[in-house]
Amino acid sequence: KGKQVFVIEFWATWCPPCRKAIPHLSEIQKKYKDKGVVVVGITEEEPDIVKPFVKEAGDNMDYTVAVDRDGTMNEAYMEAFGIDGIPHAFIVDKEGRIAWHGHPEVGMDKALEEIVGGKYDLEAARREDRARRLGNEYFELLAKADEARTEKAKKEILKKAGEVGAEVVKQAGRNADLLNGFAWTILTAPRIKVRDLDLALKAAKAAYDASEGRSADVADTYARALFDTGKKAEAVKYQKKAIELCKDEKMRSDLK
């Protein structure tokens, strides 16, 4: 505390998006090594699986890799913040505070630069956390709407959900990972019976703008939102953009 900034990333050898993020994390470690930044990749897999993977990766994985043997780190970070998807990274500032968390390739570079330079807006980060909580509330409301006994009650719940959803997009600000996840869930989650496609499109567009059009995952979600709202020509344009941006061969095949 008081000396170093930590980038703590949760990953797994079997996760294609995690493998895709590895060279980027190595670049981050190299760039900020002399500025007190320590990158640590954490997995719950067994050492006999992780060690050969790290050895084969060589210089592409040039940062500390740790095995979370008893799940303590996963509980303290991932579970505490309600995160169940990887890769997911947390930045701990010199005061020992979790200042930022999200996808390591979406928004982390800018946040880290600002944290190291003493220009980070922690209040904005807190608004983003509020957006996450509101996102959970939004999906809980949708579930309640499905269980409503009358059409009137269902409409009232969906109206409230719409208000909460709009607030999610507003509070999320420039957090592309948060906005992207919110949009993708609305568009694809099997449990959702009534999909607010206009809200999904709004969130996906905000995510695309926040990522500055540089994330394959985000472009893919935006393309899906455009397609589902009937904007097929634009959907094709942005799906091609997603393929162009994607560097992982398996993921690129899926996007095609």
C-alpha positions as CSV (number, residue, x, y, z in Angstrom):
1,K,0.0,0.0,0.0
2,G,1.3,3.4,-0.9
3,K,3.9,2.1,-3.4
4,Q,2.3,-0.1,-6.1
5,V,-0.7,-0.4,-8.4
6,F,-2.0,-3.9,-9.1
7,V,-3.8,-5.2,-12.1
8,I,-5.4,-8.5,-10.9
9,E,-6.9,-10.5,-13.8
10,F,-9.0,-13.6,-13.5
11,W,-8.6,-16.0,-16.4
12,A,-8.4,-19.7,-17.4
13,T,-6.4,-21.7,-19.9
14,W,-9.6,-23.0,-21.6
15,C,-11.1,-19.5,-22.1
16,P,-10.5,-18.2,-25.7
17,P,-11.2,-14.5,-24.8
18,C,-8.7,-14.9,-21.9
19,R,-6.0,-16.3,-24.2
20,K,-6.7,-13.3,-26.6
21,A,-6.1,-10.9,-23.7
22,I,-2.7,-12.4,-22.6
23,P,-0.4,-10.5,-25.0
24,H,-2.2,-7.2,-24.1
25,L,-1.6,-7.8,-20.4
26,S,2.1,-8.5,-21.2
27,E,2.3,-5.1,-23.0
28,I,0.7,-3.4,-20.0
29,Q,3.2,-4.9,-17.6
30,K,6.1,-3.9,-19.9
31,K,4.8,-0.4,-20.3
32,Y,4.2,0.3,-16.6
33,K,6.8,-1.9,-15.0
34,D,9.0,1.2,-14.0
35,K,5.9,3.0,-12.7
36,G,5.0,0.7,-9.9
37,V,2.4,-1.5,-11.7
38,V,2.3,-5.2,-11.1
39,V,0.1,-7.4,-13.3
40,V,-1.1,-10.7,-11.8
41,G,-3.1,-13.3,-13.7
42,I,-5.2,-15.6,-11.4
43,T,-6.8,-18.9,-12.2
44,E,-8.4,-21.6,-10.1
45,E,-7.0,-24.4,-12.3
46,E,-4.4,-26.9,-11.1
47,P,-0.7,-26.0,-11.3
48,D,0.0,-29.0,-13.6
49,I,-2.4,-27.5,-16.1
50,V,-1.2,-23.9,-15.7
51,K,2.5,-24.3,-15.7
52,P,2.9,-25.9,-19.1
53,F,0.5,-23.3,-20.6
54,V,2.6,-20.5,-19.2
55,K,5.8,-22.1,-20.4
56,E,4.5,-22.5,-23.9
57,A,3.2,-18.9,-24.0
58,G,6.8,-17.7,-23.2
59,D,7.3,-14.0,-23.7
60,N,3.6,-13.5,-24.7
61,M,2.7,-14.1,-21.1
62,D,5.4,-11.9,-19.4
63,Y,3.7,-11.2,-16.1
64,T,3.0,-12.9,-12.8
65,V,0.7,-15.9,-12.9
66,A,-0.9,-17.3,-9.8
67,V,-3.1,-20.3,-8.8
68,D,-6.0,-19.6,-6.5
69,R,-5.9,-22.9,-4.7
70,D,-8.8,-22.4,-2.2
71,G,-10.8,-19.8,-4.1
72,T,-10.0,-17.0,-1.6
73,M,-9.1,-14.5,-4.3
74,N,-12.2,-15.4,-6.4
75,E,-14.4,-14.9,-3.4
76,A,-12.8,-11.6,-2.4
77,Y,-13.0,-10.1,-5.9
78,M,-15.2,-11.9,-8.4
79,E,-18.0,-13.0,-6.0
80,A,-17.9,-9.8,-4.0
81,F,-18.7,-7.8,-7.1
82,G,-21.1,-10.3,-8.5
83,I,-19.0,-11.2,-11.6
84,D,-19.2,-14.7,-13.1
85,G,-17.5,-14.2,-16.5
86,I,-13.9,-14.2,-17.5
87,P,-11.6,-12.6,-18.4
88,H,-12.2,-9.9,-15.8
89,A,-9.6,-7.5,-14.3
90,F,-9.4,-5.3,-11.2
91,I,-7.1,-2.4,-10.7
92,V,-6.1,-1.7,-7.1
93,D,-4.7,1.8,-6.6
94,K,-1.9,2.8,-4.3
95,E,-4.4,3.5,-1.5
96,G,-5.4,-0.2,-1.6
97,R,-8.8,0.6,-3.2
98,I,-10.4,-1.3,-6.0
99,A,-10.6,1.7,-8.4
100,W,-11.7,-0.1,-11.6
101,H,-12.9,-3.4,-12.8
102,G,-14.0,-4.8,-16.2
103,H,-12.8,-6.6,-19.3
104,P,-9.0,-6.2,-19.6
105,E,-9.2,-5.1,-23.2
106,V,-12.2,-2.7,-22.8
107,G,-11.4,0.5,-20.9
108,M,-8.7,-0.8,-18.7
109,D,-5.8,1.0,-20.5
110,K,-7.4,4.4,-20.1
111,A,-8.3,3.7,-16.4
112,L,-4.8,2.5,-15.6
113,E,-3.2,5.5,-17.3
114,E,-5.3,7.8,-15.3
115,I,-4.8,5.9,-12.0
116,V,-1.0,5.9,-12.5
117,G,-1.1,9.6,-13.5
118,G,-3.3,10.6,-10.5
119,K,-6.1,11.7,-12.8
120,Y,-8.7,8.9,-12.2
121,D,-12.3,9.8,-11.4
122,L,-13.3,7.5,-8.6
123,E,-16.7,9.0,-8.4
124,A,-17.4,7.9,-12.0
125,A,-16.3,4.4,-11.1
126,R,-18.8,4.4,-8.3
127,R,-21.5,5.4,-10.7
128,E,-20.6,2.4,-12.8
129,D,-20.9,0.2,-9.8
130,R,-24.4,1.7,-9.3
131,A,-25.1,0.8,-12.9
132,R,-24.2,-2.8,-12.2
133,R,-26.5,-3.0,-9.3
134,L,-29.3,-1.4,-11.3
135,G,-28.6,-3.9,-14.1
136,N,-29.3,-6.8,-11.6
137,E,-32.4,-5.0,-10.5
138,Y,-33.5,-4.7,-14.1
139,F,-33.3,-8.4,-14.8
140,E,-35.0,-9.2,-11.5
141,L,-37.9,-7.0,-12.6
142,L,-38.2,-8.8,-15.8
143,A,-38.4,-12.1,-13.9
144,K,-41.2,-10.6,-11.7
145,A,-43.0,-9.5,-14.8
146,D,-43.1,-13.1,-16.1
147,E,-44.7,-14.1,-12.8
148,A,-47.3,-11.3,-12.7
149,R,-50.8,-12.6,-12.3
150,T,-52.5,-9.8,-14.3
151,E,-51.7,-8.0,-17.5
152,K,-52.0,-4.7,-15.7
153,A,-49.4,-5.8,-13.1
154,K,-47.1,-7.0,-15.8
155,K,-47.2,-3.7,-17.6
156,E,-46.5,-1.7,-14.5
157,I,-43.4,-3.9,-13.7
158,L,-42.2,-3.6,-17.3
159,K,-42.6,0.2,-17.1
160,K,-40.5,0.3,-14.0
161,A,-37.9,-2.0,-15.6
162,G,-37.7,0.4,-18.6
163,E,-36.9,3.3,-16.2
164,V,-34.3,1.2,-14.4
165,G,-32.8,0.1,-17.7
166,A,-32.4,3.7,-19.0
167,E,-30.7,4.6,-15.7
168,V,-28.3,1.7,-16.2
169,V,-27.1,3.2,-19.5
170,K,-26.9,6.6,-18.0
171,Q,-24.9,5.6,-14.9
172,A,-22.6,3.3,-16.9
173,G,-21.1,6.3,-18.6
174,R,-18.1,5.1,-20.7
175,N,-17.8,1.6,-19.3
176,A,-18.0,-0.4,-22.6
177,D,-17.7,-3.8,-20.9
178,L,-20.7,-3.0,-18.6
179,L,-22.8,-1.6,-21.4
180,N,-21.9,-4.5,-23.7
181,G,-22.8,-7.1,-21.2
182,F,-26.1,-5.5,-20.4
183,A,-27.1,-5.3,-24.1
184,W,-26.0,-8.8,-24.9
185,T,-28.0,-10.3,-22.0
186,I,-31.1,-8.4,-23.1
187,L,-30.6,-9.7,-26.6
188,T,-29.7,-13.3,-26.0
189,A,-30.5,-14.6,-22.5
190,P,-33.0,-17.5,-22.8
191,R,-34.7,-16.6,-19.6
192,I,-35.9,-13.2,-20.9
193,K,-39.4,-13.4,-22.4
194,V,-39.9,-9.7,-23.2
195,R,-36.8,-8.2,-24.8
196,D,-36.6,-4.4,-24.9
197,L,-34.7,-4.2,-28.2
198,D,-34.6,-0.4,-28.2
199,L,-32.9,-0.4,-24.8
200,A,-30.5,-3.1,-26.0
201,L,-29.6,-1.1,-29.1
202,K,-29.1,2.1,-27.0
203,A,-26.7,0.2,-24.6
204,A,-24.9,-1.5,-27.5
205,K,-24.3,1.8,-29.3
206,A,-23.1,3.4,-26.1
207,A,-20.7,0.5,-25.6
208,Y,-19.4,0.7,-29.2
209,D,-18.8,4.5,-28.8
210,A,-17.1,3.9,-25.4
211,S,-14.8,1.3,-26.9
212,E,-14.0,3.7,-29.8
213,G,-14.9,0.9,-32.2
214,R,-11.8,-1.2,-31.3
215,S,-13.4,-4.2,-29.6
216,A,-14.6,-7.3,-31.6
217,D,-16.9,-8.4,-28.8
218,V,-18.6,-5.0,-28.6
219,A,-18.9,-4.6,-32.4
220,D,-20.5,-8.1,-32.5
221,T,-23.1,-7.1,-29.9
222,Y,-23.9,-3.9,-31.7
223,A,-24.4,-5.8,-34.9
224,R,-26.8,-8.2,-33.2
225,A,-28.8,-5.3,-31.7
226,L,-29.0,-3.6,-35.1
227,F,-30.1,-6.9,-36.7
228,D,-32.8,-7.6,-34.1
229,T,-34.2,-4.1,-34.5
230,G,-34.5,-4.5,-38.3
231,K,-31.4,-2.6,-39.4
232,K,-29.9,-5.4,-41.4
233,A,-27.6,-3.5,-43.7
234,E,-26.0,-1.8,-40.7
235,A,-25.8,-5.1,-38.8
236,V,-23.8,-6.7,-41.6
237,K,-21.4,-3.6,-41.7
238,Y,-20.6,-3.9,-38.0
239,Q,-20.4,-7.7,-37.9
240,K,-17.7,-7.4,-40.7
241,K,-16.1,-4.8,-38.4
242,A,-16.1,-7.3,-35.5
243,I,-14.5,-10.0,-37.7
244,E,-11.8,-7.5,-38.9
245,L,-11.0,-6.6,-35.3
246,C,-10.9,-10.1,-34.0
247,K,-7.4,-11.6,-33.6
248,D,-8.4,-15.0,-32.1
249,E,-8.8,-17.5,-34.9
250,K,-11.5,-19.6,-33.1
251,M,-13.5,-16.5,-32.1
252,R,-13.2,-15.0,-35.6
253,S,-14.7,-18.2,-37.1
254,D,-17.6,-17.9,-34.7
255,L,-18.1,-14.3,-35.6
256,K,-18.1,-15.2,-39.3
